[in-house]
Amino acid sequence: MVRSEVVGMLSVVQYLALGVAALMVAGIVAVMVLARGTGEDITGVAAPALLLAVLSLAVAIGAGIRRRRRIG
């Protein structure tokens, strides 16, 4: 019983982390498109968002690995 709950929770964590990463990347692309041609530097916005996207991907990978180990 507890084992299936843990696997379900890890699946939720994995999909949420992937969703956060996708939203961050979409936000970076949107800011880049909006700032194109204005001469503004978007590094202050893009760098933290990219860091959060990478960290979210790391969490998703970790949750996926742990989920597969729990299933097998």
URVEN-V297944 format. One record per backbone hydrogen bond with DSSP energy under -1.0 kcal/mol. NH is the residue of the N-H (numbers start at 1). CO is the residue of the C=O. E is the energy in kcal/mol with one decimal. If there is no record, write none. Layout:
nh=NH co=CO e=E
nh=NH co=CO e=E
This chain:
nh=5 co=1 e=-1.6
nh=6 co=2 e=-2.3
nh=7 co=3 e=-2.1
nh=8 co=4 e=-2.2
nh=9 co=5 e=-2.4
nh=10 co=6 e=-2.6
nh=11 co=7 e=-1.9
nh=12 co=8 e=-2.0
nh=13 co=9 e=-2.6
nh=14 co=10 e=-2.4
nh=15 co=11 e=-2.5
nh=16 co=12 e=-2.5
nh=17 co=13 e=-2.4
nh=18 co=14 e=-2.1
nh=19 co=15 e=-2.2
nh=20 co=16 e=-2.5
nh=21 co=17 e=-2.2
nh=22 co=18 e=-2.3
nh=23 co=19 e=-2.4
nh=24 co=20 e=-2.3
nh=25 co=21 e=-2.3
nh=26 co=22 e=-2.4
nh=27 co=23 e=-2.3
nh=28 co=24 e=-2.3
nh=29 co=25 e=-2.4
nh=30 co=26 e=-2.4
nh=31 co=27 e=-2.5
nh=32 co=28 e=-2.4
nh=33 co=29 e=-2.4
nh=34 co=30 e=-2.6
nh=35 co=31 e=-2.3
nh=38 co=35 e=-1.8
nh=45 co=42 e=-1.1
nh=46 co=42 e=-3.0
nh=47 co=43 e=-2.4
nh=49 co=45 e=-1.3
nh=50 co=46 e=-2.5
nh=51 co=47 e=-2.2
nh=52 co=48 e=-2.4
nh=53 co=49 e=-2.1
nh=54 co=50 e=-2.3
nh=55 co=51 e=-2.5
nh=56 co=52 e=-2.4
nh=57 co=53 e=-2.1
nh=58 co=54 e=-2.1
nh=59 co=55 e=-2.2
nh=60 co=56 e=-2.4
nh=61 co=57 e=-2.4
nh=62 co=58 e=-2.5
nh=63 co=59 e=-2.7
nh=64 co=60 e=-2.2
nh=65 co=61 e=-2.3
nh=66 co=62 e=-2.4
nh=67 co=63 e=-2.3
nh=68 co=64 e=-2.2
nh=69 co=65 e=-1.9
nh=70 co=66 e=-1.9
nh=71 co=67 e=-2.1
nh=72 co=68 e=-2.2
